[in-house]
């Protein structure tokens, strides 16, 4: 399954989980919205439909996309949402040090791992989080 992250270059690269995943070769990173795969599953905190195991088939064919953008600006990426299949994650609590204990404010790595876990790919979900000290939590 292709994991793609759109990076808007809004966060500190030293603390950015998406940058670390890209350096480790675990995801594909793009800085251009036009390069995102169409009809892919988009992790979108404002989506009306929740992600489910049934979405794994679409993600296998088209990819799984996460947006590494500021929470304050995520609604401004409407053009991306229209060309994909937006899905929200269930109620989850962040374990990353920046947002520890905050519900629904996951890092990009946590969001991707959660989606993979829901799809039934627990091994890859663990692999995504393995590069972070807080990953096992």
C-alpha positions as protocol buffer text, in pm:
chain_id: "A"
residue {
  index: 1
  type: UNK
  ca { x: 0 y: 0 z: 0 }
}
residue {
  index: 2
  type: UNK
  ca { x: 136 y: 338 z: -101 }
}
residue {
  index: 3
  type: UNK
  ca { x: 155 y: 591 z: 184 }
}
residue {
  index: 4
  type: UNK
  ca { x: 172 y: 950 z: 64 }
}
residue {
  index: 5
  type: UNK
  ca { x: 202 y: 1265 z: 273 }
}
residue {
  index: 6
  type: UNK
  ca { x: 146 y: 1617 z: 149 }
}
residue {
  index: 7
  type: UNK
  ca { x: 387 y: 1841 z: 341 }
}
residue {
  index: 8
  type: UNK
  ca { x: 294 y: 2209 z: 349 }
}
residue {
  index: 9
  type: UNK
  ca { x: 626 y: 2296 z: 517 }
}
residue {
  index: 10
  type: UNK
  ca { x: 450 y: 2451 z: 814 }
}
residue {
  index: 11
  type: UNK
  ca { x: 618 y: 2261 z: 1095 }
}
residue {
  index: 12
  type: UNK
  ca { x: 968 y: 2228 z: 1234 }
}
residue {
  index: 13
  type: UNK
  ca { x: 1141 y: 1961 z: 1020 }
}
residue {
  index: 14
  type: UNK
  ca { x: 1333 y: 1839 z: 1325 }
}
residue {
  index: 15
  type: UNK
  ca { x: 1009 y: 1751 z: 1505 }
}
residue {
  index: 16
  type: UNK
  ca { x: 798 y: 1656 z: 1202 }
}
residue {
  index: 17
  type: UNK
  ca { x: 700 y: 1289 z: 1209 }
}
residue {
  index: 18
  type: UNK
  ca { x: 632 y: 1285 z: 833 }
}
residue {
  index: 19
  type: UNK
  ca { x: 986 y: 1405 z: 756 }
}
residue {
  index: 20
  type: UNK
  ca { x: 1129 y: 1130 z: 977 }
}
residue {
  index: 21
  type: UNK
  ca { x: 914 y: 867 z: 807 }
}
residue {
  index: 22
  type: UNK
  ca { x: 1024 y: 994 z: 466 }
}
residue {
  index: 23
  type: UNK
  ca { x: 1393 y: 984 z: 562 }
}
residue {
  index: 24
  type: UNK
  ca { x: 1343 y: 625 z: 680 }
}
residue {
  index: 25
  type: UNK
  ca { x: 1190 y: 535 z: 343 }
}
residue {
  index: 26
  type: UNK
  ca { x: 852 y: 445 z: 493 }
}
residue {
  index: 27
  type: UNK
  ca { x: 640 y: 700 z: 306 }
}
residue {
  index: 28
  type: UNK
  ca { x: 639 y: 904 z: -11 }
}
residue {
  index: 29
  type: UNK
  ca { x: 642 y: 1280 z: 51 }
}
residue {
  index: 30
  type: UNK
  ca { x: 519 y: 1549 z: -184 }
}
residue {
  index: 31
  type: UNK
  ca { x: 517 y: 1926 z: -157 }
}
residue {
  index: 32
  type: UNK
  ca { x: 278 y: 1972 z: -451 }
}
residue {
  index: 33
  type: UNK
  ca { x: -93 y: 1899 z: -419 }
}
residue {
  index: 34
  type: UNK
  ca { x: -110 y: 1809 z: -787 }
}
residue {
  index: 35
  type: UNK
  ca { x: 114 y: 1506 z: -723 }
}
residue {
  index: 36
  type: UNK
  ca { x: -130 y: 1345 z: -481 }
}
residue {
  index: 37
  type: UNK
  ca { x: -302 y: 1032 z: -614 }
}
residue {
  index: 38
  type: UNK
  ca { x: -666 y: 1086 z: -709 }
}
residue {
  index: 39
  type: UNK
  ca { x: -939 y: 870 z: -554 }
}
residue {
  index: 40
  type: UNK
  ca { x: -702 y: 768 z: -272 }
}
residue {
  index: 41
  type: UNK
  ca { x: -818 y: 743 z: 90 }
}
residue {
  index: 42
  type: UNK
  ca { x: -752 y: 1081 z: 252 }
}
residue {
  index: 43
  type: UNK
  ca { x: -716 y: 1102 z: 629 }
}
residue {
  index: 44
  type: UNK
  ca { x: -934 y: 1403 z: 703 }
}
residue {
  index: 45
  type: UNK
  ca { x: -1037 y: 1496 z: 1059 }
}
residue {
  index: 46
  type: UNK
  ca { x: -1348 y: 1672 z: 924 }
}
residue {
  index: 47
  type: UNK
  ca { x: -1473 y: 1391 z: 699 }
}
residue {
  index: 48
  type: UNK
  ca { x: -1831 y: 1278 z: 749 }
}
residue {
  index: 49
  type: UNK
  ca { x: -1745 y: 912 z: 690 }
}
residue {
  index: 50
  type: UNK
  ca { x: -1523 y: 715 z: 928 }
}
residue {
  index: 51
  type: UNK
  ca { x: -1243 y: 497 z: 801 }
}
residue {
  index: 52
  type: UNK
  ca { x: -1313 y: 124 z: 807 }
}
residue {
  index: 53
  type: UNK
  ca { x: -1156 y: -203 z: 706 }
}
residue {
  index: 54
  type: UNK
  ca { x: -1361 y: -188 z: 385 }
}
residue {
  index: 55
  type: UNK
  ca { x: -1152 y: 114 z: 277 }
}
residue {
  index: 56
  type: UNK
  ca { x: -840 y: -104 z: 268 }
}
residue {
  index: 57
  type: UNK
  ca { x: -930 y: -220 z: -84 }
}
residue {
  index: 58
  type: UNK
  ca { x: -936 y: 139 z: -213 }
}
residue {
  index: 59
  type: UNK
  ca { x: -614 y: 222 z: -27 }
}
residue {
  index: 60
  type: UNK
  ca { x: -441 y: -83 z: -178 }
}
residue {
  index: 61
  type: UNK
  ca { x: -529 y: 33 z: -529 }
}
residue {
  index: 62
  type: UNK
  ca { x: -505 y: 411 z: -494 }
}
residue {
  index: 63
  type: UNK
  ca { x: -303 y: 479 z: -180 }
}
residue {
  index: 64
  type: UNK
  ca { x: -346 y: 629 z: 167 }
}
residue {
  index: 65
  type: UNK
  ca { x: -287 y: 1005 z: 195 }
}
residue {
  index: 66
  type: UNK
  ca { x: -219 y: 1219 z: 501 }
}
residue {
  index: 67
  type: UNK
  ca { x: -193 y: 1596 z: 508 }
}
residue {
  index: 68
  type: UNK
  ca { x: 92 y: 1741 z: 711 }
}
residue {
  index: 69
  type: UNK
  ca { x: -56 y: 2088 z: 751 }
}
residue {
  index: 70
  type: UNK
  ca { x: -143 y: 2315 z: 1039 }
}
residue {
  index: 71
  type: UNK
  ca { x: -472 y: 2226 z: 1208 }
}
residue {
  index: 72
  type: UNK
  ca { x: -570 y: 2592 z: 1165 }
}
residue {
  index: 73
  type: UNK
  ca { x: -531 y: 2573 z: 787 }
}
residue {
  index: 74
  type: UNK
  ca { x: -654 y: 2222 z: 707 }
}
residue {
  index: 75
  type: UNK
  ca { x: -994 y: 2341 z: 586 }
}
residue {
  index: 76
  type: UNK
  ca { x: -823 y: 2554 z: 321 }
}
residue {
  index: 77
  type: UNK
  ca { x: -721 y: 2243 z: 127 }
}
residue {
  index: 78
  type: UNK
  ca { x: -1067 y: 2187 z: -17 }
}
residue {
  index: 79
  type: UNK
  ca { x: -937 y: 2109 z: -366 }
}
residue {
  index: 80
  type: UNK
  ca { x: -748 y: 1807 z: -230 }
}
residue {
  index: 81
  type: UNK
  ca { x: -1053 y: 1676 z: -47 }
}
residue {
  index: 82
  type: UNK
  ca { x: -1269 y: 1687 z: -360 }
}
residue {
  index: 83
  type: UNK
  ca { x: -1048 y: 1456 z: -564 }
}
residue {
  index: 84
  type: UNK
  ca { x: -1011 y: 1192 z: -293 }
}
residue {
  index: 85
  type: UNK
  ca { x: -1212 y: 971 z: -59 }
}
residue {
  index: 86
  type: UNK
  ca { x: -1200 y: 1159 z: 275 }
}
residue {
  index: 87
  type: UNK
  ca { x: -1222 y: 948 z: 590 }
}
residue {
  index: 88
  type: UNK
  ca { x: -1195 y: 1041 z: 956 }
}
residue {
  index: 89
  type: UNK
  ca { x: -1027 y: 834 z: 1223 }
}
residue {
  index: 90
  type: UNK
  ca { x: -1213 y: 721 z: 1534 }
}
residue {
  index: 91
  type: UNK
  ca { x: -1166 y: 895 z: 1869 }
}
residue {
  index: 92
  type: UNK
  ca { x: -798 y: 841 z: 1953 }
}
residue {
  index: 93
  type: UNK
  ca { x: -569 y: 1009 z: 2204 }
}
residue {
  index: 94
  type: UNK
  ca { x: -226 y: 1134 z: 2096 }
}
residue {
  index: 95
  type: UNK
  ca { x: 84 y: 979 z: 2248 }
}
residue {
  index: 96
  type: UNK
  ca { x: 337 y: 1207 z: 2077 }
}
residue {
  index: 97
  type: UNK
  ca { x: 515 y: 1453 z: 2310 }
}
residue {
  index: 98
  type: UNK
  ca { x: 376 y: 1764 z: 2138 }
}
residue {
  index: 99
  type: UNK
  ca { x: 9 y: 1674 z: 2185 }
}
residue {
  index: 100
  type: UNK
  ca { x: 32 y: 1402 z: 2451 }
}
residue {
  index: 101
  type: UNK
  ca { x: -304 y: 1315 z: 2601 }
}
residue {
  index: 102
  type: UNK
  ca { x: -504 y: 1534 z: 2364 }
}
residue {
  index: 103
  type: UNK
  ca { x: -788 y: 1356 z: 2189 }
}
residue {
  index: 104
  type: UNK
  ca { x: -801 y: 1359 z: 1808 }
}
residue {
  index: 105
  type: UNK
  ca { x: -481 y: 1566 z: 1767 }
}
residue {
  index: 106
  type: UNK
  ca { x: -258 y: 1294 z: 1627 }
}
residue {
  index: 107
  type: UNK
  ca { x: 75 y: 1338 z: 1456 }
}
residue {
  index: 108
  type: UNK
  ca { x: 98 y: 1232 z: 1092 }
}
residue {
  index: 109
  type: UNK
  ca { x: 278 y: 912 z: 1195 }
}
residue {
  index: 110
  type: UNK
  ca { x: 8 y: 827 z: 1451 }
}
residue {
  index: 111
  type: UNK
  ca { x: -269 y: 890 z: 1197 }
}
residue {
  index: 112
  type: UNK
  ca { x: -107 y: 668 z: 933 }
}
residue {
  index: 113
  type: UNK
  ca { x: -40 y: 393 z: 1187 }
}
residue {
  index: 114
  type: UNK
  ca { x: -399 y: 409 z: 1312 }
}
residue {
  index: 115
  type: UNK
  ca { x: -534 y: 374 z: 958 }
}
residue {
  index: 116
  type: UNK
  ca { x: -305 y: 79 z: 887 }
}
residue {
  index: 117
  type: UNK
  ca { x: -412 y: -85 z: 1212 }
}
residue {
  index: 118
  type: UNK
  ca { x: -780 y: -43 z: 1118 }
}
residue {
  index: 119
  type: UNK
  ca { x: -706 y: -193 z: 776 }
}
residue {
  index: 120
  type: UNK
  ca { x: -566 y: -498 z: 956 }
}
residue {
  index: 121
  type: UNK
  ca { x: -199 y: -432 z: 876 }
}
residue {
  index: 122
  type: UNK
  ca { x: -78 y: -430 z: 1236 }
}
residue {
  index: 123
  type: UNK
  ca { x: 281 y: -514 z: 1148 }
}
residue {
  index: 124
  type: UNK
  ca { x: 318 y: -212 z: 920 }
}
residue {
  index: 125
  type: UNK
  ca { x: 140 y: 10 z: 1174 }
}
residue {
  index: 126
  type: UNK
  ca { x: 397 y: -91 z: 1436 }
}
residue {
  index: 127
  type: UNK
  ca { x: 678 y: -35 z: 1186 }
}
residue {
  index: 128
  type: UNK
  ca { x: 556 y: 322 z: 1123 }
}
residue {
  index: 129
  type: UNK
  ca { x: 573 y: 400 z: 1495 }
}
residue {
  index: 130
  type: UNK
  ca { x: 893 y: 204 z: 1566 }
}
residue {
  index: 131
  type: UNK
  ca { x: 1120 y: 500 z: 1486 }
}
residue {
  index: 132
  type: UNK
  ca { x: 978 y: 714 z: 1767 }
}
residue {
  index: 133
  type: UNK
  ca { x: 1055 y: 686 z: 2139 }
}
residue {
  index: 134
  type: UNK
  ca { x: 686 y: 729 z: 2216 }
}
residue {
  index: 135
  type: UNK
  ca { x: 583 y: 484 z: 1941 }
}
residue {
  index: 136
  type: UNK
  ca { x: 509 y: 181 z: 2161 }
}
residue {
  index: 137
  type: UNK
  ca { x: 256 y: 380 z: 2365 }
}
